[in-house]
């Protein structure tokens, strides 16, 4: 118990200290996100605060996985550490000086591949490798896409990290439970500075790393019991649906899907006049009122977990479409007036 509390407090305190230092560092280096047509903030804001989450989890998650009961193999812990370090490194570089898409994608594939290979080496079929690679790279990028307004990704990391910790504890995996809880505590420390109005943004160093961590912890939970994947996916339903449907919509319309834009649902909620806090509250409401209880239902009825997950994702897609249409209708009179 004392070791568990120690890892969690260490994760929180390391993040608080490093994010505070990152604010000063970003100002000195000129790492400021300027307001613009494709951005949702109005004042120049430092970026790169996600370095606090990265350092905290690089220390505390491997420590918990190695030192607590039901410890994981050293190979898997090493793979997790290397993968997180690589994604954080390329994100930190991109925060300082913008990188092209292909080098970033290459590092993401390498990181997801290293972790996946160490996980498969524990006795899983190698046929899972393509799915793990796709899942890892998509999780990195979808969380990067969803990091666009104050506090949103931080609160999602708190929710999903905490939910995965409970699932791991229920699966009799205390080491994994504390490691995922350490992510939630680190995200909480960052949220303190990122809550509206944000004093610092997460940056690519943080958003990509959070996405990778959620993928790796979910995959480790799936490694223990394949059916546990479904409640884990339910926890992430809000972000997965918004990012996926937005991407498919842009691709279907022939747009450059990989460029910056403001077409995610959370961005439309802000564009129609809502605040960052209200948009974040909408996602939090889904998480607490729908995702959390149905993830519990899927866990408590594992034989029905897949159908429950399908229902959740269909419901999330329907909610996404309804809210998106509502946002567009509210903009129609103004657009019509400009046209005429």
Buried (B, 14 or more C-beta within 10 A) or exposed (E): EEEBEBBBEBBBBBBBBBBBEBBEBBEEEEBBBEEEEEBBBEEEBBBBBBBBBBBBBBBBBBBBBBBBEBBBBEEBBBBBBBBBBBBBBBBBBBBBEEBEEEEBBEBBBBBBBBBBBBBBEEEBEEEBBEEBBEBBBBBBBBBBBBBBBBBBBBBBBBBBBBBBBBBBBBBEBBBBBBBBBBBBBBBBBBBBBBBBBBBBBBBBBBBBBBBBBBBBBBBBBBBBEEBBBBBBBBBBBBBBBBBBBBBEEBEEEEEEBEEEBBBBBBBBBBBBEBBBBEBBBBBBEBBEEBBBEBBBBBBEEBEBBBEBBEBBBEBBBEBBEEBBEEBEEEEEEEEEEEEE
